[in-house]
Amino acid sequence: MADQTENTPLRTLIVDDEPLAVERMQVICAKLDDLQVVGTASDGAAALRLIEALGPDLVLLDMTMPEVDGLSVARKLARMDPEKQKRPAIIFVTAHDNFAVEAFDLDAVDYVLKPVAPDRLGRAIERALARRSESGPREGEWLTELWVPHRSELVRIEIAQVSRIDAERDYVRLHVGGANYLLLQTIAGLEERLNPAEFIRIHRSTILRRENIRGLRHDGLGVWSAELDDGEALRIGRTYLARVKAMAGR
């Protein structure tokens, strides 16, 4: 198959089980010069057949569909052998904001909420085009960004901007500058995806960016705290104390 040039439109498959949603997406896509719609599918099984037959560059994929849903389609595509068939990029298009973590775990380009605004889809397409034009290896094994629900949209958070993560039941609170965001994700699950050279867990409820730890303080009776750049002191859990001390060469 010939290599595509950067100015070639993305051959796109629309997948949604709602006919009106498909029609609306076709209307929006018709106004985007960087897209060429090559087909539509109303369920996940049909989507997989068309992907195999048409070899699209991009799939605009609904999340919730009967039987084979969007996540199932994405998981099957993630297992495709790129030596045998081109793996399309995926932009999830959904009315639900609580699948973002799973979506980006599957290397989705973007996650667009319904009702789809043309300018928002346009930004997602720009990301897909940028990814296609990337050269060299893809990003490493560690998480580099998160998309979190905030008001009526999803906000992109670079992991490099996160200074602290706190557990709140089934959620984590991300501290980013003077703001913070809630994400439906366990702290243990998120810890596994963070670069341990940048982050360290000091408590069952707290992960800190290493460079923000100014020092360690012994409070007596075997209790230690981590002192942060802003002057705050956070207690270190006994389970994590040895690891934190090892960071300080103790």
C-alpha positions as MATLAB code, in Angstrom:
seq = 'MADQTENTPLRTLIVDDEPLAVERMQVICAKLDDLQVVGTASDGAAALRLIEALGPDLVLLDMTMPEVDGLSVARKLARMDPEKQKRPAIIFVTAHDNFAVEAFDLDAVDYVLKPVAPDRLGRAIERALARRSESGPREGEWLTELWVPHRSELVRIEIAQVSRIDAERDYVRLHVGGANYLLLQTIAGLEERLNPAEFIRIHRSTILRRENIRGLRHDGLGVWSAELDDGEALRIGRTYLARVKAMAGR';
ca = [
       0.000    0.000    0.000;
       1.437    3.395   -0.967;
       2.405    5.815    1.778;
       0.041    8.714    2.251;
       1.211   12.286    2.063;
       0.283   14.853    4.663;
      -2.160   16.649    2.338;
      -4.179   13.518    1.545;
      -7.639   13.514    3.196;
      -8.191   10.993    5.958;
     -10.342    8.153    4.623;
     -12.948    7.971    7.360;
     -15.511    5.451    8.584;
     -18.440    6.678   10.724;
     -19.784    4.184   13.264;
     -22.966    4.909   15.235;
     -26.145    2.972   15.917;
     -28.320    6.100   15.717;
     -29.211    7.023   12.099;
     -29.678   10.696   12.951;
     -26.256   10.801   14.583;
     -24.687    9.270   11.472;
     -26.473   11.786    9.265;
     -25.355   14.702   11.426;
     -21.769   13.464   11.395;
     -21.846   13.111    7.607;
     -23.017   16.714    7.291;
     -20.209   17.944    9.546;
     -17.585   15.816    7.800;
     -18.656   17.071    4.373;
     -17.482   20.533    5.408;
     -14.022   19.356    6.448;
     -11.481   19.308    3.625;
      -9.210   16.928    5.499;
     -11.782   14.118    5.577;
     -13.230   11.752    3.005;
     -16.077    9.596    4.343;
     -15.721    6.143    2.781;
     -18.492    4.365    4.675;
     -20.791    4.115    7.672;
     -21.681    1.300   10.059;
     -24.512    0.970   12.556;
     -22.892   -1.519   14.936;
     -19.502   -2.741   16.057;
     -19.535   -6.018   14.135;
     -20.293   -4.225   10.865;
     -17.599   -1.671   11.688;
     -14.946   -4.389   12.004;
     -15.979   -5.917    8.671;
     -15.810   -2.558    6.921;
     -12.475   -1.682    8.502;
     -11.055   -4.926    7.118;
     -12.591   -4.307    3.685;
     -11.973   -0.576    3.303;
      -8.796    0.033    5.308;
      -9.801    3.527    6.526;
      -7.300    5.940    8.049;
      -9.728    7.077   10.741;
     -12.798    5.734   12.542;
     -15.290    8.099   14.195;
     -16.542    5.592   16.733;
     -19.612    5.721   18.957;
     -18.966    4.332   22.435;
     -22.281    2.703   23.373;
     -23.770    0.289   20.841;
     -25.630   -3.019   21.276;
     -23.653   -6.280   21.353;
     -20.229   -5.056   20.130;
     -19.649   -1.603   21.624;
     -17.037    0.986   20.760;
     -14.513   -0.138   23.359;
     -14.744   -3.704   22.068;
     -14.076   -2.497   18.533;
     -11.072   -0.480   19.723;
      -9.681   -3.453   21.651;
      -9.898   -5.659   18.560;
      -8.165   -3.000   16.479;
      -5.417   -2.679   19.098;
      -4.658   -6.384   18.567;
      -4.361   -6.020   14.793;
      -1.017   -6.915   13.262;
       0.144   -3.693   11.530;
       2.332   -5.792    9.248;
      -0.791   -7.407    7.793;
      -3.273   -4.536    7.851;
      -3.178   -0.823    8.528;
      -4.556    0.065   11.943;
      -6.859    3.116   11.725;
      -6.774    5.983   14.163;
      -9.809    6.269   16.444;
     -11.781    9.278   17.600;
     -14.490    8.284   20.057;
     -17.746   10.200   19.667;
     -20.078    9.645   22.604;
     -22.687   11.123   24.905;
     -20.889    9.688   27.944;
     -17.880   11.273   29.633;
     -16.974    8.368   31.938;
     -15.076    6.187   29.460;
     -12.223    8.599   28.734;
      -9.583    6.683   30.683;
     -10.393    3.422   28.866;
     -10.447    5.253   25.546;
      -6.983    6.725   25.914;
      -5.646    3.450   27.281;
      -6.568    2.153   23.810;
      -4.560    4.962   22.187;
      -7.543    6.943   20.929;
      -6.650   10.194   19.189;
      -9.452   12.101   20.897;
     -12.742   11.787   22.778;
     -15.527   14.055   21.537;
     -18.773   14.499   23.437;
     -22.207   14.652   21.800;
     -23.831   16.772   20.571;
     -20.798   17.185   18.349;
     -19.778   20.762   17.626;
     -18.081   21.184   14.219;
     -15.177   23.181   15.663;
     -14.589   20.536   18.349;
     -14.518   17.768   15.750;
     -12.214   19.925   13.662;
      -9.711   20.069   16.520;
      -9.903   16.297   16.882;
      -9.193   15.892   13.172;
      -6.156   18.157   13.514;
      -4.851   15.800   16.184;
      -5.385   12.824   13.888;
      -3.528   14.576   11.075;
      -0.691   15.493   13.428;
      -0.387   11.895   14.562;
      -0.263   10.672   10.963;
       2.570   13.058   10.192;
       4.624   12.025   13.223;
       7.832   10.220   12.426;
       9.847    7.886   14.616;
       8.571    5.814   17.533;
       5.307    6.519   19.302;
       5.224    7.730   22.880;
       6.688    5.438   25.546;
       4.996    3.158   27.979;
       4.304    5.837   30.612;
       1.250    8.071   30.615;
       1.860   11.517   29.116;
      -1.635   13.030   29.184;
      -5.129   12.591   30.579;
      -8.496   13.878   29.371;
     -10.749   14.726   32.288;
     -14.418   15.821   32.423;
     -14.790   19.456   33.431;
     -18.180   21.165   33.258;
     -19.539   20.356   29.792;
     -16.303   19.345   28.067;
     -13.164   17.254   28.377;
      -9.943   19.003   29.314;
      -6.515   17.772   28.239;
      -4.092   17.575   31.157;
      -0.410   16.984   30.506;
       1.078   14.681   33.126;
       4.043   17.042   33.298;
       1.673   19.655   34.765;
       0.373   17.412   37.577;
       1.988   18.079   40.957;
      -0.097   15.854   43.222;
      -2.777   13.171   43.040;
      -5.206   12.419   45.878;
      -7.547    9.436   46.134;
     -11.242   10.139   46.756;
     -13.038    6.775   46.807;
     -13.349    5.648   43.164;
     -11.925    8.953   41.917;
      -8.594   10.723   41.924;
      -8.132   14.464   42.263;
      -5.431   15.875   39.999;
      -3.688   19.034   41.228;
      -2.576   21.148   38.283;
      -1.206   24.561   39.177;
      -3.909   26.365   41.117;
      -6.687   24.127   39.735;
      -7.774   20.570   40.432;
      -9.836   18.033   38.511;
     -11.707   14.852   39.445;
     -11.217   11.744   37.321;
     -13.029    8.411   37.626;
      -9.976    6.215   38.187;
      -8.460    4.373   41.152;
      -5.189    5.699   42.498;
      -3.631    2.227   42.217;
      -4.590    1.962   38.553;
      -3.207    5.405   37.799;
       0.017    4.742   39.722;
       0.810    1.802   37.435;
       0.781    4.125   34.414;
       2.928    6.917   35.897;
       6.685    7.108   35.383;
       8.257    6.182   38.754;
      11.175    8.452   37.946;
       8.748   11.391   38.144;
       6.141   10.332   40.730;
       6.204    8.519   44.060;
       3.342    7.246   46.175;
       3.773    8.291   49.810;
       0.424    7.160   51.190;
      -2.480    4.973   50.120;
      -4.275    8.239   49.259;
      -1.418   10.380   47.873;
       0.994   10.419   44.940;
       3.495   13.283   44.640;
       5.738   14.602   41.915;
       9.230   13.826   43.172;
      10.714   17.205   42.340;
       8.120   18.960   44.535;
       9.335   17.187   47.678;
      11.679   19.551   49.532;
      12.584   17.181   52.352;
      11.533   14.479   54.785;
      10.709   15.182   58.429;
      10.692   12.748   61.344;
       7.742   13.590   63.589;
       8.566   11.001   66.249;
       7.281    7.509   67.090;
       8.198    6.299   63.626;
       5.999    8.880   61.881;
       7.488   10.722   58.905;
       6.191   13.521   56.679;
       7.116   14.800   53.240;
       7.658   18.561   53.126;
       6.633   20.193   49.859;
       7.939   23.271   48.084;
       4.876   25.245   49.176;
       5.519   24.493   52.856;
       2.815   21.870   53.276;
       3.728   18.646   55.091;
       2.012   15.373   54.162;
       2.209   12.249   56.276;
       3.998    9.263   54.760;
       2.192    5.934   55.175;
       4.185    3.183   56.872;
       3.756    0.920   53.845;
       5.479    3.499   51.636;
       8.106    4.827   54.058;
      10.971    2.587   52.945;
      10.430    3.526   49.306;
      10.337    7.243   50.108;
      13.484    6.998   52.230;
      15.220    5.124   49.390;
      14.433    8.093   47.141;
      16.426   10.241   49.599;
      19.242    7.698   49.778;
      18.356    6.641   53.338;
];
